[in-house]
Amino acid sequence: MTCPQANENSQGSTDFGRLPERKPASGITVLIIGAGVGGLLACLECWRQGHDVRIVERSASRMQSGDGFTIGSSALRAFRNWPEMEDEEDRIAMNMWVSWHKINGEKISGPGPFELHAGNVKDDTVEPPKVHRHSRPKFHKMLSKQVERTGTTIEYGKRVKSYFENIQTNKAGVILDDGNIIEADVVIAADGVGSKSSQVTMGHEIRARPTGYSIYRAAFPVELALSDPVVAERFQVLENGKFVAEMWMGDGVHAMFARSEDEMSWALNYPDREVGIESWSALVDPKTVLKTTANIPGWADVADRVIKATPKEHLHDFKLMWREPQPCWTSSGGRVVQIGDAAHTFLPSSGNGGTQAIEDAISLAACLHIAGKDNAPWATRVHNKLRFERVACLQKLGVVNHELRNRSSNADVSQTMPVGLLGSWIWSHDPERYAIDNYGKVLAHLKNGTPFQSTNIPPGHVYKPWTIDELLQAKESGKEIELDGDWD
Ligand SMILES: Cc1cc2nc3c(=O)[nH]c(=O)nc-3n(C[C@H](O)[C@H](O)[C@H](O)COP(=O)(O)OP(=O)(O)OC[C@H]3O[C@@H](n4cnc5c(N)ncnc54)[C@H](O)[C@@H]3O)c2cc1C
């Protein structure tokens, strides 16, 4: 696998725009499975750290689907290393504020900046938090274009059937659907929910079970929504030029409606006792959604008007599933490593799926750089240890916030605000710096058992393994889910 150096592609052209300085070649060959947010960022960061990278994706072409997600400061900071992308990220981010509402649409508070709910900015040497809401397809396009600018080709139409590693040859690899085999020093499984790599990390598939909720999600051209005057009147641009994401909260349901310059997006989280499928491609007719909203007491007409304006091919029904935190993201020989949703899934209420996939990518590429080719398997294990407790804390927050948002529509807004979603331990984290500062300590911990305490988790929190059952039992018996330490 060869990869061109900065400013030179395989055709010898120099038309790559502004690329970051690339570190000297590490000699480590890296194969990435999945060109989602995690895989694409891993491709870029591995390139920047001097690794020899290749990326394959099962889809026939770049994916256009999905609505919006939020990306936080800890991930956005990474774009400073990518000047072209830093400009583009800022340009395509939705220029959005947020307001809070009862489930009948009545306003409780806002609108104000997302960052308004940030935890105390305790250290004024750290720049304040940013939260950018993005259209997933646009964000994805930006990352894919940047990968191409490095001279790396995203190999579409290659579906991985299984993963393997060979301790004797010091290689790992994948078998594709067509029987072809691809090998590398390190294989990064960035193939999302239900990754085939679990067979080599856990020895079995990771069990998922229904939360009892599903989420209808849609994003479509804004003019289709605004052609209804009632919708146009409700979703106006603020005087300061900002658009508003309205968060509606009720008993067992919560919803979000957001209008940007060119897109209307909405999501409705509702109780769903049927066993459905966890898929971003499952479509649903707006008429089916209207049957659900007909049973929501007080549901506002304007919301139904937005639903009616939604084209069927833009409307998804996504089953929300629980998965226990999985501490092991690497194969026994350390040559296969999972990142992003393949390693840890989040409920949308955590607002962290994209951000944590990006943090993983940065951390892993940096660990491989520090370790060097001969120690690459240690890099993946150190990365796993550096990241696991942080991610498990964020998964726990997703459960807490999921419960809070489904509280009574009469609740005080302070009781329904996301907990700790913008605690400074989340947004001020720098995954590359953290890897550099802690690599040696974690390596000593793994090799010799010397103590290591994570510092990328809530201050004062001592991580204890938890299970979904424990959290749900606490909820059933009316107890608050324990969040010791400073999560805000
Ligand atoms: C089509 C789609 C739409 C989404 N829409 C939203 C949304 O609207 N809102 C939101 O919050 N989150 C959405 N997500 C999830 C969100 O993008 C992720 O939670 C987050 O970005 C973490 O990214 P990831 O790279 O770990 O996983 P993903 O973004 O899921 O990427 C995984 C990639 O791996 C590829 N892949 C899977 N299996 C194989 C295989 N066997 N061989 C080769 N390639 C494989 C997939 O095609 C995909 O490109 C969506 C994901 C997908 C795939």
The ligand as an SDF file (V2000), in Angstrom:
LIG
                    3D

 53 58  0  0  0  0  0  0  0  0999 V2000
  -26.4020    5.8270    6.3650 C   0  0  0  0  0  0  0  0  0  0  0  0
  -26.2090    6.3910    7.7560 C   0  0  0  0  0  0  0  0  0  0  0  0
  -26.9860    7.4710    8.1590 C   0  0  0  0  0  0  0  0  0  0  0  0
  -26.8260    7.9970    9.4440 C   0  0  0  0  0  0  0  0  0  0  0  0
  -27.6120    9.0420    9.8120 N   0  0  0  0  0  0  0  0  0  0  0  0
  -27.4540    9.5890   11.0350 C   0  0  0  0  0  0  0  0  0  0  0  0
  -28.2380   10.6890   11.4390 C   0  0  0  0  0  0  0  0  0  0  0  0
  -29.0730   11.1700   10.6940 O   0  0  0  0  0  0  0  0  0  0  0  0
  -28.0530   11.1900   12.6790 N   0  0  0  0  0  0  0  0  0  0  0  0
  -27.1150   10.6680   13.5430 C   0  0  0  0  0  0  0  0  0  0  0  0
  -26.9790   11.1450   14.6680 O   0  0  0  0  0  0  0  0  0  0  0  0
  -26.3590    9.6240   13.1860 N   0  0  0  0  0  0  0  0  0  0  0  0
  -26.5040    9.0710   11.9600 C   0  0  0  0  0  0  0  0  0  0  0  0
  -25.7450    7.9910   11.5930 N   0  0  0  0  0  0  0  0  0  0  0  0
  -24.7930    7.4560   12.5570 C   0  0  0  0  0  0  0  0  0  0  0  0
  -23.5900    8.3380   12.7370 C   0  0  0  0  0  0  0  0  0  0  0  0
  -23.0510    8.7200   11.4950 O   0  0  0  0  0  0  0  0  0  0  0  0
  -22.5710    7.5640   13.5490 C   0  0  0  0  0  0  0  0  0  0  0  0
  -23.1560    7.2610   14.8010 O   0  0  0  0  0  0  0  0  0  0  0  0
  -21.3280    8.3180   13.8790 C   0  0  0  0  0  0  0  0  0  0  0  0
  -20.9720    9.2290   12.9090 O   0  0  0  0  0  0  0  0  0  0  0  0
  -20.1740    7.3490   14.1220 C   0  0  0  0  0  0  0  0  0  0  0  0
  -19.6080    7.0020   12.8740 O   0  0  0  0  0  0  0  0  0  0  0  0
  -18.9350    5.6260   12.4950 P   0  0  0  0  0  0  0  0  0  0  0  0
  -17.9640    5.9820   11.4330 O   0  0  0  0  0  0  0  0  0  0  0  0
  -18.4480    4.9160   13.6860 O   0  0  0  0  0  0  0  0  0  0  0  0
  -20.1120    4.7430   11.9110 O   0  0  0  0  0  0  0  0  0  0  0  0
  -21.0060    4.9480   10.5990 P   0  0  0  0  0  0  0  0  0  0  0  0
  -21.2020    6.3900   10.3170 O   0  0  0  0  0  0  0  0  0  0  0  0
  -22.1970    4.1060   10.7890 O   0  0  0  0  0  0  0  0  0  0  0  0
  -20.1060    4.3590    9.4080 O   0  0  0  0  0  0  0  0  0  0  0  0
  -19.8520    2.9680    9.2290 C   0  0  0  0  0  0  0  0  0  0  0  0
  -19.4570    2.7380    7.7910 C   0  0  0  0  0  0  0  0  0  0  0  0
  -19.0270    1.3950    7.6090 O   0  0  0  0  0  0  0  0  0  0  0  0
  -19.6030    0.8610    6.4410 C   0  0  0  0  0  0  0  0  0  0  0  0
  -19.7010   -0.6000    6.6070 N   0  0  0  0  0  0  0  0  0  0  0  0
  -20.5240   -1.2780    7.4500 C   0  0  0  0  0  0  0  0  0  0  0  0
  -20.3220   -2.6030    7.3400 N   0  0  0  0  0  0  0  0  0  0  0  0
  -19.3600   -2.7650    6.3990 C   0  0  0  0  0  0  0  0  0  0  0  0
  -18.7360   -3.9150    5.8430 C   0  0  0  0  0  0  0  0  0  0  0  0
  -19.0780   -5.1600    6.2370 N   0  0  0  0  0  0  0  0  0  0  0  0
  -17.7720   -3.7490    4.9100 N   0  0  0  0  0  0  0  0  0  0  0  0
  -17.4050   -2.4850    4.5060 C   0  0  0  0  0  0  0  0  0  0  0  0
  -17.9940   -1.3580    4.9980 N   0  0  0  0  0  0  0  0  0  0  0  0
  -18.9480   -1.4970    5.9320 C   0  0  0  0  0  0  0  0  0  0  0  0
  -20.9630    1.5450    6.3810 C   0  0  0  0  0  0  0  0  0  0  0  0
  -21.5190    1.4940    5.0700 O   0  0  0  0  0  0  0  0  0  0  0  0
  -20.6190    2.9510    6.8350 C   0  0  0  0  0  0  0  0  0  0  0  0
  -20.1700    3.7570    5.7660 O   0  0  0  0  0  0  0  0  0  0  0  0
  -25.8670    7.4320   10.3340 C   0  0  0  0  0  0  0  0  0  0  0  0
  -25.0800    6.3480    9.9210 C   0  0  0  0  0  0  0  0  0  0  0  0
  -25.2330    5.8300    8.6390 C   0  0  0  0  0  0  0  0  0  0  0  0
  -24.3610    4.6560    8.1950 C   0  0  0  0  0  0  0  0  0  0  0  0
  1  2  1  0
  2  3  1  0
  2 52  2  0
  3  4  2  0
  4  5  1  0
  4 50  1  0
  5  6  2  0
  6  7  1  0
  6 13  1  0
  7  8  2  0
  7  9  1  0
  9 10  1  0
 10 11  2  0
 10 12  1  0
 12 13  2  0
 13 14  1  0
 14 15  1  0
 14 50  1  0
 15 16  1  0
 16 17  1  0
 16 18  1  0
 18 19  1  0
 18 20  1  0
 20 21  1  0
 20 22  1  0
 22 23  1  0
 23 24  1  0
 24 25  2  0
 24 26  1  0
 24 27  1  0
 27 28  1  0
 28 29  2  0
 28 30  1  0
 28 31  1  0
 31 32  1  0
 32 33  1  0
 33 34  1  0
 33 48  1  0
 34 35  1  0
 35 36  1  0
 35 46  1  0
 36 37  1  0
 36 45  1  0
 37 38  2  0
 38 39  1  0
 39 40  1  0
 39 45  2  0
 40 41  1  0
 40 42  2  0
 42 43  1  0
 43 44  2  0
 44 45  1  0
 46 47  1  0
 46 48  1  0
 48 49  1  0
 50 51  2  0
 51 52  1  0
 52 53  1  0
M  END
$$$$
